[in-house]
Amino acid sequence: MARLHVVAIAARLPAWAETACADYARRMPKGYEVERLALKDESRLRAAMPKGARLIALDERGREFTTAQFAKLLQAPSAFVIGGAEGLSDATKREAQITMRLSAMTLPHALAQLVLLEQLYRAATLLTGHPYHRA
């Protein structure tokens, strides 16, 4: 089973975003599981990181991935970390094995988390042969 972790720093989602994110996490295909974790601040990140998980930092200056490239990231245990209002610290970005972006534009936290959850769902359905992704 592929365990994927979404770690959100200092983010309380509005009800509409929480509902949508929880829906995508619940719909993940068999063999994929998303665990969502909200942390008050980045100082708690190391302790919250799952053992053996690759740290993937989300940052608007990070690398872009196509859906197929992104899907390959799901083949290893990963923790996707979304920063708070000030983004992620330079130390966390340096520690990350991968720095990626969802968009070249700055997204509000709720929307970034929703886009990430939808893309995790899309990538997992691509890997499992489900017809959701039609590229």
C-alpha positions as CSV (number, residue, x, y, z in Angstrom):
1,M,0.0,0.0,0.0
2,A,1.3,3.5,-0.9
3,R,1.0,5.8,2.1
4,L,1.0,9.4,1.2
5,H,1.1,12.2,3.7
6,V,-0.1,15.8,3.3
7,V,1.3,18.0,6.0
8,A,-0.2,21.5,6.2
9,I,1.5,24.2,8.3
10,A,-0.7,26.6,10.3
11,A,-3.7,26.1,8.1
12,R,-7.3,25.8,9.2
13,L,-9.3,25.1,6.1
14,P,-12.7,26.7,5.5
15,A,-15.5,24.2,5.5
16,W,-15.8,24.0,1.7
17,A,-12.1,23.2,1.3
18,E,-12.1,20.6,4.2
19,T,-15.1,18.9,2.7
20,A,-13.5,18.7,-0.8
21,C,-10.1,17.6,0.5
22,A,-11.6,14.9,2.7
23,D,-13.7,13.7,-0.3
24,Y,-10.6,13.2,-2.5
25,A,-8.7,11.5,0.4
26,R,-11.7,9.1,0.9
27,R,-12.0,8.3,-2.8
28,M,-8.4,7.1,-3.2
29,P,-8.2,3.9,-5.1
30,K,-7.4,0.6,-3.4
31,G,-3.7,0.4,-2.5
32,Y,-3.4,4.2,-1.9
33,E,-4.0,6.0,1.4
34,V,-3.7,9.7,2.2
35,E,-3.1,10.8,5.7
36,R,-3.6,14.5,6.3
37,L,-1.9,16.3,9.2
38,A,-2.1,20.0,10.3
39,L,0.7,21.4,12.3
40,K,0.7,24.7,14.2
41,D,4.1,25.6,13.0
42,E,7.0,24.2,11.0
43,S,9.2,23.5,14.1
44,R,7.1,20.3,14.7
45,L,7.7,19.0,11.1
46,R,10.6,16.7,11.9
47,A,8.8,14.9,14.7
48,A,5.7,14.5,12.5
49,M,7.5,13.2,9.5
50,P,6.7,9.5,8.9
51,K,9.8,7.3,9.0
52,G,11.2,6.6,5.6
53,A,9.0,9.1,3.9
54,R,10.5,11.4,1.3
55,L,10.0,15.1,2.0
56,I,8.4,16.9,-0.9
57,A,8.2,20.7,-0.3
58,L,5.6,22.7,-2.2
59,D,6.9,26.1,-3.3
60,E,5.9,28.3,-6.2
61,R,9.6,28.3,-7.3
62,G,9.8,24.5,-7.3
63,R,9.9,22.1,-10.3
64,E,6.8,21.5,-12.4
65,F,5.6,18.0,-13.0
66,T,3.2,16.6,-15.6
67,T,0.5,14.3,-14.3
68,A,2.5,11.3,-15.5
69,Q,5.7,12.5,-13.8
70,F,3.8,13.3,-10.6
71,A,2.2,9.9,-10.6
72,K,5.7,8.3,-10.4
73,L,6.3,10.2,-7.1
74,L,3.5,8.1,-5.6
75,Q,5.6,4.9,-5.9
76,A,7.6,5.8,-2.8
77,P,6.3,6.8,0.6
78,S,6.1,10.6,0.5
79,A,5.1,13.6,2.7
80,F,4.0,16.6,0.8
81,V,4.5,19.7,2.9
82,I,2.5,22.9,2.3
83,G,3.8,26.0,4.2
84,G,1.9,28.6,6.1
85,A,1.3,32.2,5.1
86,E,5.0,32.9,4.8
87,G,5.7,29.7,2.9
88,L,8.3,27.1,4.0
89,S,11.6,28.0,5.7
90,D,14.8,27.8,3.7
91,A,15.9,25.0,6.0
92,T,12.9,22.9,5.1
93,K,13.3,23.5,1.4
94,R,17.0,22.5,1.6
95,E,16.1,19.4,3.5
96,A,13.5,18.4,1.0
97,Q,14.4,15.7,-1.5
98,I,12.1,17.4,-4.0
99,T,10.7,20.9,-4.3
100,M,7.7,21.2,-6.5
101,R,5.1,23.7,-7.4
102,L,1.4,23.3,-8.2
103,S,1.4,26.6,-10.1
104,A,3.7,29.5,-10.9
105,M,1.1,31.7,-9.2
106,T,0.7,32.0,-5.4
107,L,-2.4,30.0,-4.3
108,P,-4.3,30.5,-1.1
109,H,-3.6,27.7,1.3
110,A,-7.0,26.1,1.0
111,L,-6.9,26.0,-2.7
112,A,-3.3,24.7,-2.8
113,Q,-4.3,21.8,-0.5
114,L,-7.4,21.1,-2.6
115,V,-5.3,21.1,-5.8
116,L,-2.8,18.8,-4.2
117,L,-5.4,16.3,-3.0
118,E,-7.1,16.3,-6.4
119,Q,-3.7,15.7,-8.1
120,L,-2.9,12.8,-5.7
121,Y,-6.2,11.3,-6.5
122,R,-5.7,11.8,-10.3
123,A,-2.2,10.3,-10.1
124,A,-3.4,7.2,-8.1
125,T,-6.3,6.6,-10.6
126,L,-3.8,6.9,-13.5
127,L,-1.6,4.3,-11.9
128,T,-4.5,1.9,-11.2
129,G,-6.0,2.2,-14.7
130,H,-9.2,4.1,-13.5
131,P,-10.7,6.3,-16.3
132,Y,-10.7,9.5,-14.2
133,H,-7.6,10.8,-15.9
134,R,-8.2,11.2,-19.6
135,A,-5.0,12.5,-21.1
